[in-house]
Amino acid sequence: MTKVIASLIAGLFATAAFAQAPATAPAAPETKPAVAEKTEAKPAAKKKTHHAAKKEVKESKAAEAVAAAPAAK
């Protein structure tokens, strides 16, 4: 039991020492060479995200409900 407690205390000291160590500087990102020619231009339109598509469906359903309401009277 004392060995377990001793190892837990040693782990706490190691954790505290690691937390107080200064952070190392991140490595410089690798630079890519400039591309002379682009093969094709990418389309300007972005792909719809799930949330945008869901919002669009919700709005269209609301518009249909509003359009159908006067016809029901």
C-alpha positions as CSV (number, residue, x, y, z in Angstrom):
1,M,0.0,0.0,0.0
2,T,2.8,2.4,0.8
3,K,4.3,1.8,-2.7
4,V,1.1,2.8,-4.3
5,I,0.8,6.0,-2.3
6,A,4.5,6.8,-3.0
7,S,4.0,6.3,-6.7
8,L,0.9,8.5,-6.7
9,I,2.8,11.3,-4.9
10,A,5.7,10.9,-7.3
11,G,3.1,11.2,-10.2
12,L,1.8,14.4,-8.7
13,F,5.3,15.9,-8.5
14,A,6.0,14.9,-12.1
15,T,2.7,16.5,-13.2
16,A,3.4,19.7,-11.4
17,A,6.9,19.9,-12.9
18,F,5.6,19.3,-16.4
19,A,2.9,21.9,-16.0
20,Q,5.5,24.5,-14.9
21,A,7.9,23.8,-17.7
22,P,8.0,26.6,-20.4
23,A,6.3,25.8,-23.6
24,T,8.5,25.1,-26.5
25,A,8.2,27.2,-29.7
26,P,6.2,25.5,-32.4
27,A,8.2,24.4,-35.5
28,A,8.2,26.8,-38.4
29,P,5.6,25.7,-41.0
30,E,7.0,24.2,-44.1
31,T,6.8,26.7,-47.0
32,K,5.4,25.5,-50.3
33,P,6.9,26.6,-53.6
34,A,4.9,29.0,-55.7
35,V,2.8,27.4,-58.4
36,A,3.5,28.8,-61.8
37,E,0.2,27.9,-63.4
38,K,-3.2,27.0,-62.1
39,T,-5.0,24.3,-64.0
40,E,-8.6,25.4,-63.4
41,A,-10.2,28.1,-61.3
42,K,-12.4,26.7,-58.5
43,P,-16.1,27.6,-58.6
44,A,-17.1,30.5,-56.4
45,A,-20.2,28.8,-55.0
46,K,-19.6,27.0,-51.7
47,K,-21.1,23.7,-50.8
48,K,-24.1,24.1,-48.5
49,T,-23.7,23.0,-45.0
50,H,-26.2,20.9,-43.2
51,H,-27.4,23.8,-41.1
52,A,-27.9,26.1,-44.1
53,A,-29.8,23.4,-46.0
54,K,-32.0,22.7,-42.9
55,K,-32.7,26.4,-42.5
56,E,-33.7,26.7,-46.2
57,V,-36.1,23.8,-45.9
58,K,-37.6,25.3,-42.8
59,E,-38.1,28.7,-44.5
60,S,-39.7,27.1,-47.6
61,K,-42.1,25.1,-45.3
62,A,-43.0,28.3,-43.5
63,A,-43.6,30.1,-46.8
64,E,-45.9,27.3,-48.0
65,A,-47.9,27.5,-44.8
66,V,-48.3,31.2,-45.2
67,A,-49.4,30.9,-48.8
68,A,-51.8,28.1,-48.0
69,A,-53.4,30.0,-45.0
70,P,-55.3,32.6,-47.1
71,A,-56.6,29.9,-49.5
72,A,-58.1,28.0,-46.6
73,K,-60.4,30.9,-45.6
